[in-house]
């Protein structure tokens, strides 16, 4: 659908805007000469004073224009300067000189002549359009915007100028203003569907989902079979947490244009999100029947089967992806996740170690390998790969949490303390960081008051977390408040009675309270849960 219905040349701005956004570079001012030339001719047509110009000046003007049309800009300038000397108040001469200097890649001089033309004839809209477009091509968006605002004052109901101002607001990231301009176009002309399209798209991108929902309804009322509208509206309904509506829209797309791979993938993902796994699996099998090497189909079938604990089938599709797409890390990741789900850390390490070399910038590969080593209690290797993951994604809190624990276990407390402080400073409600840092400090016997403060804050935020109650109780015990410590540890065990560390803490408290028989029972239960725990073995040997 054609967007602009304007004089020649102004259509240039949207096309040029798109090019800048896509390739992020400045076009040479010598480009788009035909558009500029058309605009110059229009400006000359609108200029005043040509009927009264003396014959000698007119001859120089005609000769100058002839040279300009032939591309001999230097000779054109000579003739036009002579015409200007004879007739200094004719804006057309300035406009032609502006074109000459623009084509000679001297935009500053071109701008000077355009400004002079505007001084002579400030209401000449086409001259201002030339200036606005020239400023745009120079990426001086604010000054280009100034000209279009003046043009809009001269022509208050111009859809073209409203569009141009909307484009300029958008390129300067003033999206709400852009929406306002596009809405004004649609208010002026309800048949201008492209204005509605642009408004809807921006509303959607800005997360104004309810407003976008209403606008998509208008678009579909205007064109109910438009696949682009249907697809975008389906995406919006996913974001509005209306997957059933999204499925209805995708099915309509399939009815209109047939079952393309793209629409089938969209439908399969929606079924998966609704946990309608049988339908999702059927869709992805259909995708693989149409394209046996479809990466999305292989990946999502592996993921769905893994979620359903059908590990053999999940492994089959993960392996297929590795074979077909060895340059894609997802197959290795899926295979490693299958191993980790089955607590086979060594297998995950075997899968991910070569992948970590092949995909050094892949966060998931580095993080999962670090986690695999962590769960295998190989803290030195875990620290290496978790630190790699942190370099790739410095703000990943999951990575920071595990990396802090790993360095704590390695007694690298300067590093672990720094990470805990970073986590707490960036989120004062991070209960896991508060609790773990408090426990680390009390175990080292350092900063006991700070340890108590952080542990207290953690249980205030999450009063039913067994681990946090244990930490606070353990700190109280270390501070000599045995009675209060017993209360918190006992409450922790009421929530989770199978934690060997908490059971051991209760045993230690009972020993302090001279209740050795009860303490022994707690130590024995803890050892049954963690039979290789040397501390528990030593404690029981004393009885």
C-alpha positions as CSV (number, residue, x, y, z in Angstrom):
1,X,0.0,0.0,0.0
2,X,1.4,3.4,-1.0
3,X,1.9,5.6,2.0
4,X,2.6,9.1,0.7
5,X,0.4,11.2,-1.6
6,X,2.7,14.2,-1.9
7,X,4.8,16.2,-4.2
8,X,7.7,14.4,-5.8
9,X,10.7,13.9,-3.5
10,X,9.2,13.9,0.0
11,X,8.6,10.1,-0.2
12,X,12.4,9.9,0.1
13,X,12.4,10.4,3.9
14,X,10.9,7.1,4.9
15,X,13.0,5.1,2.5
16,X,16.1,6.9,3.6
17,X,15.2,6.4,7.3
18,X,14.9,2.7,6.8
19,X,18.3,2.5,5.1
20,X,19.9,4.4,8.0
21,X,18.3,2.1,10.6
22,X,19.3,-1.0,8.7
23,X,22.9,-0.2,7.8
24,X,23.7,2.6,10.2
25,X,25.7,4.7,7.8
26,X,25.3,8.2,6.2
27,X,24.5,8.4,2.5
28,X,26.6,10.7,0.5
29,X,24.8,13.9,-0.3
30,X,25.3,13.2,-4.0
31,X,22.8,10.4,-3.8
32,X,19.1,10.9,-4.6
33,X,20.0,13.6,-7.1
34,X,16.9,13.1,-9.2
35,X,14.6,13.6,-6.1
36,X,16.5,16.7,-5.2
37,X,16.4,18.0,-8.7
38,X,12.6,17.5,-8.9
39,X,12.2,19.3,-5.6
40,X,14.4,22.2,-6.9
41,X,12.3,22.5,-10.0
42,X,9.2,22.7,-7.9
43,X,10.7,25.3,-5.7
44,X,11.7,27.3,-8.7
45,X,8.1,27.1,-10.0
46,X,6.8,28.4,-6.7
47,X,9.4,31.2,-6.4
48,X,8.4,34.8,-7.0
49,X,10.1,37.3,-9.1
50,X,10.7,35.4,-12.3
51,X,8.2,37.4,-14.3
52,X,10.0,40.6,-13.4
53,X,13.6,39.4,-13.8
54,X,15.6,41.3,-16.4
55,X,16.6,39.6,-19.6
56,X,20.3,39.4,-19.0
57,X,19.8,37.8,-15.5
58,X,17.3,35.4,-17.1
59,X,19.8,34.4,-19.7
60,X,22.4,33.6,-17.1
61,X,19.8,31.6,-15.1
62,X,18.9,29.6,-18.2
63,X,22.6,29.0,-19.0
64,X,23.2,28.0,-15.4
65,X,20.3,25.6,-15.4
66,X,21.6,24.0,-18.7
67,X,25.0,23.4,-17.2
68,X,23.4,22.1,-14.0
69,X,21.3,19.6,-16.0
70,X,24.5,18.5,-17.8
71,X,26.3,17.9,-14.5
72,X,28.8,20.7,-15.0
73,X,28.2,22.2,-11.6
74,X,31.2,24.5,-11.6
75,X,30.1,26.3,-14.8
76,X,26.5,26.4,-13.5
77,X,27.7,28.2,-10.4
78,X,29.5,30.8,-12.5
79,X,26.4,31.6,-14.5
80,X,24.1,31.5,-11.5
81,X,26.4,33.8,-9.5
82,X,26.2,36.3,-12.4
83,X,22.4,36.1,-12.4
84,X,22.5,36.6,-8.6
85,X,24.6,39.7,-9.0
86,X,22.0,41.2,-11.4
87,X,19.0,40.0,-9.4
88,X,19.8,39.5,-5.8
89,X,16.2,39.0,-4.6
90,X,15.1,36.1,-6.7
91,X,14.9,33.0,-4.5
92,X,15.0,30.6,-7.5
93,X,18.7,31.5,-8.1
94,X,19.6,30.7,-4.6
95,X,17.8,27.3,-4.8
96,X,19.6,26.4,-8.0
97,X,22.9,27.4,-6.4
98,X,22.0,25.2,-3.4
99,X,21.6,22.2,-5.8
100,X,25.0,22.9,-7.4
101,X,26.8,22.9,-4.1
102,X,24.9,19.9,-2.8
103,X,26.1,17.9,-5.9
104,X,29.6,19.1,-5.3
105,X,29.5,17.6,-1.8
106,X,29.5,21.0,-0.1
107,X,26.3,20.8,2.0
108,X,27.3,23.8,4.2
109,X,27.3,26.1,1.2
110,X,24.1,24.5,-0.1
111,X,22.4,25.2,3.2
112,X,23.5,28.9,3.1
113,X,21.8,29.4,-0.2
114,X,18.6,27.6,0.9
115,X,18.5,29.8,4.0
116,X,18.8,32.9,1.7
117,X,15.9,31.6,-0.4
118,X,13.8,31.1,2.6
119,X,14.6,34.7,3.8
120,X,13.2,36.0,0.5
121,X,10.2,33.7,0.4
122,X,9.6,32.2,3.9
123,X,6.2,30.6,2.9
124,X,7.6,28.6,0.0
125,X,6.9,25.1,1.3
126,X,8.9,23.2,-1.3
127,X,12.1,25.2,-0.5
128,X,11.6,24.2,3.2
129,X,11.0,20.6,2.1
130,X,14.4,20.6,0.3
131,X,16.1,22.0,3.4
132,X,14.4,19.5,5.6
133,X,15.3,16.5,3.4
134,X,18.9,17.8,3.1
135,X,19.2,18.1,6.9
136,X,17.8,14.7,7.2
137,X,20.4,13.2,4.9
138,X,23.0,15.0,6.9
139,X,21.5,13.3,10.0
140,X,20.8,16.6,11.6
141,X,17.4,15.3,12.7
142,X,16.6,18.0,15.1
143,X,16.9,20.8,12.6
144,X,15.1,18.8,9.9
145,X,12.3,18.4,12.5
146,X,12.2,22.2,13.0
147,X,11.6,22.7,9.3
148,X,8.8,20.1,9.2
149,X,7.2,21.7,12.2
150,X,7.2,25.1,10.3
151,X,5.8,23.3,7.2
152,X,3.0,21.8,9.3
153,X,2.1,25.2,10.6
154,X,1.9,26.4,7.0
155,X,-0.2,23.2,6.1
156,X,-1.9,22.0,9.3
157,X,-3.7,19.1,7.7
158,X,-0.7,17.7,5.7
159,X,-0.5,14.0,6.2
160,X,2.9,14.1,4.6
161,X,4.4,16.4,7.2
162,X,2.8,14.5,10.1
163,X,4.3,11.3,8.7
164,X,7.7,13.0,8.4
165,X,7.6,14.3,11.9
166,X,6.5,10.9,13.2
167,X,9.5,9.3,11.4
168,X,11.9,11.9,12.9
169,X,10.5,11.4,16.4
170,X,10.9,7.6,16.0
171,X,14.5,7.8,14.8
172,X,15.3,10.0,17.8
173,X,13.7,7.4,20.1
174,X,10.8,9.7,21.1
175,X,8.3,7.0,20.5
176,X,5.4,8.5,22.3
177,X,5.7,11.6,20.1
178,X,5.9,9.4,17.0
179,X,2.7,7.7,18.0
180,X,1.0,11.0,18.5
181,X,1.9,12.2,14.9
182,X,0.8,8.9,13.3
183,X,-2.4,9.0,15.3
184,X,-3.0,12.5,14.0
185,X,-2.7,11.2,10.5
186,X,-5.2,8.5,11.1
187,X,-7.6,11.0,12.8
188,X,-7.4,13.2,9.7
189,X,-8.0,10.3,7.4
190,X,-9.4,7.1,8.7
191,X,-8.6,5.4,5.4
192,X,-4.9,5.9,5.9
193,X,-4.2,2.4,7.1
194,X,-0.5,2.8,7.1
195,X,-0.8,5.4,9.8
196,X,-2.8,2.9,11.9
197,X,-0.2,0.2,11.1
198,X,2.7,2.4,12.4
199,X,0.8,3.4,15.5
200,X,-0.1,-0.2,16.3
201,X,3.4,-1.5,15.7
202,X,4.9,1.2,18.1
203,X,2.3,0.5,20.7
204,X,3.1,-3.2,20.5
205,X,6.9,-2.6,20.7
206,X,6.6,-0.3,23.6
207,X,4.6,-2.9,25.6
208,X,1.3,-1.0,25.5
209,X,-0.4,-4.2,24.9
210,X,-4.0,-3.2,25.7
211,X,-3.9,-0.2,23.4
212,X,-2.3,-2.3,20.7
213,X,-5.0,-4.9,21.1
214,X,-7.7,-2.4,20.3
215,X,-5.7,-1.1,17.2
216,X,-5.1,-4.7,15.9
217,X,-8.9,-5.2,16.0
218,X,-9.3,-2.1,13.8
219,X,-6.6,-3.3,11.4
220,X,-8.3,-6.7,11.1
221,X,-11.7,-5.1,10.6
222,X,-10.2,-3.3,7.6
223,X,-8.4,-6.4,6.3
224,X,-9.4,-9.6,8.1
225,X,-7.3,-11.8,5.8
226,X,-4.0,-9.9,6.2
227,X,-1.5,-12.5,7.4
228,X,0.9,-9.9,8.7
229,X,-1.8,-8.5,11.0
230,X,-2.9,-11.9,12.1
231,X,0.7,-13.0,12.9
232,X,1.5,-9.9,14.9
233,X,-1.8,-10.1,16.7
234,X,-1.1,-13.7,17.6
235,X,2.3,-12.6,19.1
236,X,0.5,-9.9,21.1
237,X,-2.0,-12.4,22.5
238,X,0.9,-14.5,23.7
239,X,2.2,-11.4,25.5
240,X,-1.3,-10.8,26.9
241,X,-1.2,-14.4,28.2
242,X,-4.0,-15.4,25.9
243,X,-2.4,-18.4,24.1
244,X,-5.8,-19.9,23.1
245,X,-6.6,-16.7,21.2
246,X,-3.1,-16.8,19.6
247,X,-3.7,-20.5,18.5
248,X,-7.0,-19.4,16.9
249,X,-5.2,-16.7,15.0
250,X,-2.4,-19.0,13.8
251,X,-4.9,-21.6,12.6
252,X,-6.6,-18.8,10.6
253,X,-3.2,-18.0,9.0
254,X,-2.8,-21.7,8.1
255,X,-6.3,-21.7,6.6
256,X,-5.4,-18.6,4.5
257,X,-2.0,-19.6,3.2
258,X,-1.5,-23.2,4.0
259,X,0.7,-24.9,6.7
260,X,4.0,-23.2,6.2
261,X,6.9,-24.3,8.4
262,X,6.9,-20.9,10.1
263,X,3.2,-21.1,11.1
264,X,3.5,-24.7,12.2
265,X,6.4,-23.7,14.5
266,X,4.4,-20.9,15.9
267,X,1.5,-23.2,16.6
268,X,3.7,-25.9,18.1
269,X,5.3,-23.4,20.5
270,X,1.9,-22.3,21.6
271,X,0.8,-25.8,22.3
272,X,4.0,-26.4,24.3
273,X,3.4,-23.3,26.4
274,X,-0.1,-24.5,27.2
275,X,1.4,-27.9,28.1
276,X,-0.6,-29.5,25.4
277,X,2.4,-31.7,24.7
278,X,0.7,-34.3,22.6
279,X,-0.5,-31.7,20.1
280,X,2.9,-29.9,20.2
281,X,4.7,-33.2,19.5
282,X,2.4,-34.0,16.6
283,X,3.1,-30.5,15.1
284,X,6.9,-30.8,15.4
285,X,6.8,-34.3,13.9
286,X,4.9,-32.8,11.0
287,X,7.6,-30.1,10.6
288,X,10.3,-32.8,10.5
289,X,8.2,-34.7,7.9
290,X,8.3,-31.6,5.7
291,X,12.0,-30.8,6.6
292,X,13.9,-33.6,8.4
293,X,16.7,-31.2,9.3
294,X,14.6,-28.4,10.8
295,X,16.6,-27.0,13.7
296,X,13.6,-25.7,15.6
297,X,11.8,-29.0,15.3
298,X,14.8,-31.1,16.5
299,X,15.4,-28.7,19.4
300,X,11.9,-28.5,20.6
301,X,11.1,-32.2,20.3
302,X,14.2,-32.9,22.4
303,X,13.1,-30.2,25.0
304,X,9.5,-31.5,25.2
305,X,10.6,-35.1,25.6
306,X,13.1,-34.1,28.3
307,X,10.4,-32.2,30.2
308,X,8.3,-35.3,30.0
309,X,11.2,-37.4,31.3
310,X,11.3,-39.4,28.1
311,X,15.1,-39.2,28.0
312,X,15.8,-41.8,25.3
313,X,13.6,-39.9,22.8
314,X,15.0,-36.6,24.0
315,X,18.5,-37.9,23.4
316,X,17.6,-39.1,20.0
317,X,16.7,-35.6,18.8
318,X,19.6,-33.9,20.6
319,X,22.0,-36.3,18.9
320,X,20.3,-35.6,15.5
321,X,20.8,-31.9,16.0
322,X,24.5,-32.3,16.9
323,X,25.0,-34.4,13.7
324,X,23.1,-32.1,11.4
325,X,24.1,-28.8,13.0
326,X,27.5,-29.3,14.6
327,X,28.1,-25.5,14.4
328,X,25.0,-24.9,16.6
329,X,25.5,-25.2,20.3
330,X,21.9,-26.0,21.1
331,X,22.2,-29.8,20.4
332,X,25.1,-30.0,22.9
333,X,23.2,-28.0,25.4
334,X,20.1,-30.2,25.1
335,X,22.2,-33.4,25.4
336,X,24.0,-32.0,28.5
337,X,20.6,-31.0,30.1
338,X,19.4,-34.6,29.6
339,X,22.5,-35.8,31.5
340,X,22.1,-33.3,34.3
341,X,18.4,-34.1,34.7
342,X,19.6,-37.7,35.4
343,X,22.3,-36.5,37.8
344,X,25.0,-37.7,35.4
345,X,27.4,-34.8,35.9
346,X,30.3,-36.7,34.4
347,X,28.4,-37.3,31.2
348,X,27.5,-33.6,31.0
349,X,31.1,-32.7,31.5
350,X,32.1,-35.1,28.7
351,X,29.6,-33.5,26.3
352,X,30.3,-29.9,27.2
353,X,34.1,-29.8,27.5
354,X,34.8,-29.9,23.7
355,X,31.7,-27.6,23.2
356,X,33.2,-25.0,25.5
357,X,36.3,-24.9,23.2
358,X,34.1,-24.6,20.1
359,X,31.7,-22.1,21.5
360,X,33.8,-19.9,23.8
361,X,31.3,-17.0,23.7
362,X,28.2,-19.2,24.4
363,X,26.9,-18.4,27.8
364,X,24.8,-21.5,28.2
365,X,27.7,-23.8,27.4
366,X,30.1,-22.1,29.8
367,X,27.5,-21.9,32.6
368,X,26.3,-25.5,32.3
369,X,29.8,-26.8,32.3
370,X,30.6,-24.8,35.4
371,X,27.4,-26.1,37.0
372,X,28.4,-29.7,36.1
373,X,31.8,-29.3,37.8
374,X,30.1,-27.6,40.8
375,X,27.7,-30.4,41.3
376,X,30.6,-32.8,41.0
377,X,32.3,-30.8,43.8
378,X,35.2,-29.9,41.4
379,X,35.2,-26.3,42.6
380,X,38.4,-25.3,40.8
381,X,37.1,-26.2,37.4
382,X,33.7,-24.9,38.2
383,X,35.2,-21.5,39.0
384,X,37.0,-21.4,35.6
385,X,33.8,-21.9,33.5
386,X,31.5,-20.0,35.7
387,X,33.9,-17.0,35.5
388,X,33.8,-17.5,31.7
389,X,30.0,-17.3,31.9
390,X,30.2,-14.1,34.0
391,X,32.5,-12.5,31.4
392,X,29.8,-13.2,28.7
393,X,26.9,-12.1,30.9
394,X,28.2,-9.9,33.7
395,X,24.7,-9.3,35.2
396,X,23.5,-12.9,35.3
397,X,22.5,-13.3,39.0
398,X,22.3,-17.1,38.6
399,X,26.0,-17.2,37.6
400,X,27.0,-14.8,40.4
401,X,25.3,-16.8,43.0
402,X,26.9,-20.1,42.1
403,X,30.3,-18.4,41.5
404,X,30.1,-16.9,45.0
405,X,29.4,-20.4,46.5
406,X,32.3,-22.0,44.5
407,X,34.8,-19.3,45.6
408,X,33.5,-19.7,49.2
409,X,34.3,-23.4,49.1
410,X,37.7,-22.6,47.7
411,X,38.3,-20.1,50.6
412,X,38.6,-17.4,48.0
413,X,36.7,-15.1,50.3
414,X,37.9,-11.8,48.8
415,X,36.2,-12.9,45.6
416,X,33.1,-14.5,47.1
417,X,32.5,-11.5,49.5
418,X,32.8,-9.1,46.6
419,X,30.2,-11.0,44.6
420,X,27.8,-11.2,47.6
421,X,28.2,-7.5,48.1
422,X,27.5,-6.9,44.4
423,X,24.4,-9.0,44.6
424,X,23.0,-7.3,47.7
425,X,23.9,-3.8,46.5
426,X,22.0,-4.3,43.2
427,X,19.1,-6.0,45.0
428,X,18.6,-5.5,48.7
429,X,15.8,-8.2,48.6
430,X,18.0,-11.0,47.3
431,X,17.4,-13.4,50.2
432,X,19.7,-16.1,48.8
433,X,22.6,-13.7,48.7
434,X,21.8,-12.3,52.2
435,X,21.6,-15.8,53.7
436,X,24.6,-17.3,52.0
437,X,26.8,-14.3,52.8
438,X,25.6,-14.4,56.4
439,X,26.4,-18.1,56.7
440,X,29.8,-17.7,55.1
441,X,30.7,-14.9,57.6
442,X,29.6,-16.9,60.7
443,X,31.4,-20.0,59.6
444,X,34.6,-17.9,59.4
445,X,33.8,-16.1,62.6
446,X,34.0,-12.7,60.9
447,X,31.8,-9.7,61.0
448,X,29.3,-11.5,63.3
449,X,27.0,-8.5,63.7
450,X,26.8,-8.0,59.9
451,X,26.2,-11.7,59.6
452,X,23.3,-11.5,62.0
453,X,21.9,-8.4,60.2
454,X,21.9,-10.1,56.8
455,X,20.4,-13.4,58.2
456,X,17.7,-11.5,60.0
457,X,16.8,-9.6,56.8
458,X,16.6,-12.9,54.9
459,X,14.0,-14.4,57.3
460,X,12.0,-11.2,57.4
461,X,11.7,-11.4,53.6
462,X,11.2,-15.2,53.5
463,X,10.0,-16.4,56.9
464,X,9.2,-20.0,55.8
465,X,12.5,-20.9,54.2
466,X,14.1,-23.7,56.3
467,X,17.7,-22.9,55.2
468,X,17.3,-19.2,56.2
469,X,15.9,-20.1,59.7
470,X,18.8,-22.5,60.2
471,X,21.3,-19.8,59.3
472,X,19.8,-17.3,61.7
473,X,19.6,-20.0,64.5
474,X,23.2,-21.1,63.9
475,X,24.4,-17.5,64.1
476,X,22.5,-17.1,67.5
477,X,24.2,-20.3,68.7
478,X,27.6,-19.0,67.7
479,X,26.8,-15.8,69.6
480,X,26.0,-17.9,72.7
481,X,22.2,-17.5,72.6
482,X,21.5,-21.3,72.7
483,X,17.9,-21.1,73.7
484,X,16.9,-18.8,70.9
485,X,19.0,-20.8,68.5
486,X,17.2,-24.0,69.4
487,X,13.8,-22.3,68.6
488,X,14.9,-21.3,65.0
489,X,16.6,-24.6,64.2
490,X,13.6,-26.5,65.4
491,X,11.3,-24.4,63.2
492,X,13.7,-25.1,60.3
493,X,13.4,-28.9,60.9
494,X,9.6,-28.6,61.0
495,X,9.7,-27.3,57.5
496,X,12.4,-29.7,56.2
497,X,13.4,-32.6,58.4
498,X,15.7,-34.2,55.9
499,X,18.6,-31.7,55.8
500,X,21.7,-33.3,57.2
501,X,23.4,-30.0,57.9
502,X,20.4,-28.7,59.9
503,X,20.2,-32.0,61.8
504,X,23.9,-31.7,62.7
505,X,23.3,-28.2,63.9
506,X,20.5,-29.4,66.2
507,X,22.8,-32.1,67.5
508,X,25.4,-29.5,68.4
509,X,22.8,-27.3,70.1
510,X,21.5,-30.3,72.2
511,X,25.1,-31.1,73.2
512,X,25.5,-27.6,74.4
513,X,22.2,-28.0,76.3
514,X,23.6,-31.2,77.8
515,X,21.0,-33.4,76.1
516,X,23.5,-36.0,74.7
517,X,21.0,-38.8,74.1
518,X,18.8,-36.5,71.9
519,X,21.8,-35.1,70.2
520,X,23.0,-38.6,69.2
521,X,19.6,-39.3,67.6
522,X,20.0,-36.2,65.4
523,X,23.6,-37.1,64.5
524,X,22.5,-40.6,63.5
525,X,19.6,-39.3,61.4
526,X,22.0,-36.8,59.7
527,X,24.5,-39.6,58.9
528,X,21.8,-41.8,57.4
529,X,21.1,-38.9,55.0
530,X,24.8,-38.1,54.4
531,X,26.7,-41.3,55.2
532,X,30.2,-40.0,54.0
533,X,30.1,-36.9,56.2
534,X,33.4,-37.1,58.2
535,X,32.3,-34.6,60.8
536,X,29.2,-36.6,61.7
537,X,31.3,-39.8,61.9
538,X,33.7,-38.1,64.3
539,X,30.9,-36.7,66.4
540,X,29.2,-40.1,66.8
541,X,32.6,-41.7,67.7
542,X,32.6,-39.7,70.9
543,X,29.5,-41.4,72.2
